[in-house]
Amino acid sequence: MGYATLLCFLAGAVTGSIFNVRTLLIALGLILAGSTMLGLVQGAIAWLWTLLNVVWVEVGYLAGIYGRCVLEHAGNSRQNFGA
């Protein structure tokens, strides 16, 4: 399950660095639908793991937004420094 959590974090980071919030909401909706189906089939333990992965998608999304912001500011400050 650790690899799934890492992949969810990375998927959130990529989504945050490229797409807007609307795409995050669509991705979360799909993940929640899948976790609901998995919870019905596998039980409460699997459902709790998938909800934990939803949290990591959101944390990854915030990390992606932060990373994009840092890169944009670094590019802007570099241009201003050389001028």
Secondary structure as GFF3:
##gff-version 3
##sequence-region A 1 83
A	DSSP	alpha_helix	2	18	.	.	.	ID=ss1
A	DSSP	alpha_helix	21	42	.	.	.	ID=ss2
A	DSSP	alpha_helix	44	82	.	.	.	ID=ss3
###
